[in-house]
Amino acid sequence: MTTLLEPFLRYVPYLALLVRVVVGSTLMIHGYPKLKSKEQSVNWMKSMGLPGSSAILAAILEFFGGLFLVVGLIVPIVSFLFAIQFIAIVIMKKTKMKAAYVSSAKPSYEIDVVYLLFSIILIVLGAGVLSIDGLIGL
């Protein structure tokens, strides 16, 4: 089976680059409004029965962690933090929001599972090519 996939193995660092840039930039876009309107984010978290400070921590992780992914800095560590965050989001949506896995009419958590899987992929693959991690030998 390995010989069938072997020609594709040389493209793994480029796959890591693609995943980290797309996921990182998307999370930056997602986290920026939370940083801008902290009070609204804090109030929403409190309405879910969670500490308001978790909204600030999530916003910081999403924006700056996303930036770290884009430039390729400490990618496995940042990805691990994102994995923890998305596990918590899935649990919260499942238990507190009674969300379905896929639903167009009510909250769902399928995209959170996808981000969790992307985080795991980046933990395993690392930063790939064109990264600060690669420049400094991490």
Buried (B, 14 or more C-beta within 10 A) or exposed (E): EEEEEEEEEEEBBEBBBEBBBEBBBBBBEBBBEBBEEEEEBBEBBBEBEBEBEBBBEBBEBBBBBBBBBBBBBBBBBBBBBBBEBBBBBBEBBBEEEEBBEEEEEEEBBEEBBEBBEBBBBBBEBBBBEBBBBBEEEB
